[in-house]
Amino acid sequence: MKNNIIFLGCTQNYGYQFSAANTKVEFLAKGLKEQGDICTIHNGIIGTSIIKSNEIKSIDKVGTVITYHKKGNQLTSWIFNLPKLAKDLKSNKKSTYNNFIILESPDYHIFLLYVLLAHLLRFKILIIAHEWGPTILSTHPLRKPSVYLFSKTFGYFVDGILPISEFIIQKIQHFKRPYIKIPITAEYNSISIRKNSVGEKYFLYCVYAAYKRVIFRIIDAYVKYSTDVKTDTKLILVLSGNDEQISTIKDYIKQVGKERNIYIKNKVPFIELMDLYANALALIIPLDPNSLQDEARFSQKIAEYLSSGSPIISNNVGEIKYYFEDKKNIILCDYSADGFMDAFKWVTHNPDKAKRIGINGFNLGKINFDYRELGDKLHNFMLTLL
């Protein structure tokens, strides 16, 4: 039996911009499509001002993508787009398929609206849980009641849950709903070492520029490392975020006197980004042992890092503890400037061992995170809900 799946509001302007959520949903849709399922990615009822009118496009690897124009502001646009959403959901239902809507974690009133429409049209409902709202410190105070209500009740309204981590699995037990763990995902074909477009040795950290305290920690580690080792190895920071946030990072680099050694890149095309990953001495993903958010989440970036075949430097936090137990496929260090400095030094002095760790990491990713395997698992899980 085949499924007809609508990913509703799980993305941020998919087809128009890049984000970790967009990448994950794209891979899930690809994996399901390869099982013979039909997939539609709907960017949500609120819409976006990126486009001037509603758009429907077809993307071969995933299926149909629907995006609405935002009418008015965030608080009212959903009201104007409601009739269109109801019509689109009805027209996208397939009589000879098992019909599913997959949600993520919208504002609570939007979530309830999606649930109501899904029930009226007799779609089964799944929900992706790749964050645990109450652990996110950056949540705006006005949104906290919505986040609280959602986290306490969302499981009662759905037919199945797709948690990303063991932390979230523990949090959803009281809902007593079927679930399947859907972790990070990427494509794992073969390790291909691409031409080094930078032409230098470097460590790389890909991060949202708003996380300045963590970025400063990595910069401090690099300063200590470059002073101690006397190396020409660089640090590349691939930053997303607004100009003000990126300027703050640039100012700190100037403050520590490393403008010639630390490069900032942003708005990097995906193919170029994968080239940068593949040629790095190591890829950095700091995880704070004192952060419940880091304990609960599992960064999509890790799957992309692993798929490059380069070694990862990280900390023994959250899902790292469950997937990287033997330590032969990741470089672990203390969550401190000195800890990351020691990891940089180890990679510098042990290049062959570091490369072997990168290959082991790729093999681990291929077993656990390949989109084809996850697509097969998710397809079969849906069949158990009928």
Disulfide bonds with the S-S distance in Angstrom:
none
